[in-house]
Amino acid sequence: MKVLIYPSHNDSFSLVILESLALGTPVVAYDIPGPKSVFSDVPDVLFVREFDVRGLALAVVRILDNYDHYLGLIYSEKLLSFIRLHTSWDLVTKQVINLIKESVVR
């Protein structure tokens, strides 16, 4: 059994969270805007209030106590589709092009 504890206070799109999910590892993280905006609909990512260390620990215990449930979610089609979408180099390329275009327009 394993759980990634991700106590970051500053992040945007977290590749660490995405890679953990791709490897079948549930995640507990602070509810900072970046990761929360990307992963809030992913059932294997639990968010707790920022700086709530006890909340992180309790969320880890919740996952470990219900590990079979979370393991089943890891292999859900919803999560697998999410992972496929966010690991597509075509999508990454389009996003980089859009960022370049946006910065040129400014």
N, C-alpha and C positions, 0 to 999 in steps of 0.2 A: 504494500500500500504506500502511496506517495501523494503529496499535495505540494504545490508550489505556493510559498508565502511570498507575496510581492508587495513589500511595504514602501513603494516609491511615493515620493511627495511631488514629483514633477515628471510628467511623461505625456506623450501624445499617443500615437498608435504603437502599442507595445509589441514588438516582435517576440519578446520573451514570453508573454502570455500566449501569443499565437503558436509559438513553437512548443510550449508546454501542452497545449490542447492537442496539437498535431501528434504529440507523443503519448497521448492518452492520460495526461496528468491534469486533474482539476486544479483550480487556482483560487486563492483568496487574496484580495487586493484592497487597497484604500479606494474610496469612491471619488477620486480626483477626476476632473472633467475629461481628460483625454481618454484613458482606458474605459471609463464609464460610458462615454459616448459611442465607443466602438463595440464593447463587449457586454453591454447591459442586457441584451436579449439572449446571451449565451448562458444556458442553464448550468454549465460547469464552472462558471466564474461567479464567485460570491464576493460581494462588496461590503465593506464596513466603513464607518466614519473614519476620516483621516485622523491619525494619531491614537486611534482606539486599539491599543496593543492587546488588551483583554478580548476585544471583539474579534481580532484576528485569530487568537488562540481558540475562542469558542467556535468560530466558523470552521477551523481546521478539525476540531473535535466532531462537529456536525457531519463533515464530509467523511471522516474516518468511521464514525458510528453508522453511516449509511453508505458505505463504500460501494456496495453492489449496485445501489441505485445510481450513484454518480458515474460509475463505470458504464452502466447501460446508457446514460446520457451521452457519454463520450463518443459512442458509436452510433448516435442518432443521425439520420439523414440531414436534419437541420444543421447540426454542427459540422458534418462532413462537407456540406454545401458551402457553409461559411468559410471553412478552411480552404476549400478549392478556390473560392472567389478571391480571398485575400492572399493567396500565394501564386496567383497568376501573373507571370511576367508581363503579359500584355496589359493587364490592369495597372501594374506598377508603372510601366512605360507611359500609359495614357495620363496617369496622375502626375508624373514628372513633367510631361509636356504641358499639362494644364498649369502647373505651378510656374513654369518658365513663362508661359504666355501671360499669366496674371501679373508677374513681376515686371514684365516689359511694358504692359499697359499702364501701370502705376507711374 
